[in-house]
């Protein structure tokens, strides 16, 4: 996983899977979520699974943030895990 700051947006890039996310990735994401960051953009995520959902929930526990461009696989997992009410108010349509 790579994180790039673009103005008020954090762009997550690469694979966000159980096999690719490292223990320190959560800490890096939370550290990058400064008060100036309003949006998480997942448009450059190439593969995602339940580890991505976990990472997003960690970010949302820190503070409310808009999530853009969720991969379809993550959208399906959010529905499967019945997390729509937790994630939906903070999610923008692509």
Steps between C-alpha positions, in 0.01 A plus 500: 500500500614848417353824629519825306377837625319707236380830652224397747493139379691186591530272200549135587683311229583141414368183658304516825469132576568273793817387321629849423410720798773509761459561872643852466263604217218578744733725702617677184141563391394632839807725520425640154141586596572856603225754559553634147407166343129471417496211253639152445521419128524133401498552122858372473444183703571203275364223723311505830343258745381496861834644615408818313166514682685467831738780404211729406325429830819595686508831315131565574555426869758778507256751350228538237644514150363473147593185310504519121532241226451184704596191301202279419644219713501729805147620429383139495679421827346805667157370398584143608625613842198733537724804544309726263365714782850549637664576165220646283473851648871551439516344153468703180380363172768461239 
